[in-house]
Amino acid sequence: MSELSEKERIATLDALYTAAGAVRGRSAMKLFLRDLLTESERVMLGRRILISQLLEKGRRYEDISKMLGVGYDTISRIHHWLRAQGKI
């Protein structure tokens, strides 16, 4: 796949956000994500959500890594994002 220009990148992400924003309800979101992402991608996204929830509860990196089988780098990226958003 070729590199997108900044304008193309913005338009592509805008299309995604618009489509996701139009989805209403858990069942519809489940179908949307199932059609859009592979099972592996859905699991990875779900893990990131679980990581953020555990970090918000004050769990340690070591505990999260063991519980979910994820690396410290992934946990750290999510931790930094949560801090930047003022969530923890």
Buried (B, 14 or more C-beta within 10 A) or exposed (E): EEEEEEEEEEEEEEEEEEEEEEBEEEEEEEEBBEEEEEEEEBEEEEBBEBBBEBBEEEBEBEEBBEEBEBEEEBBEEBBEBBEEEEEE
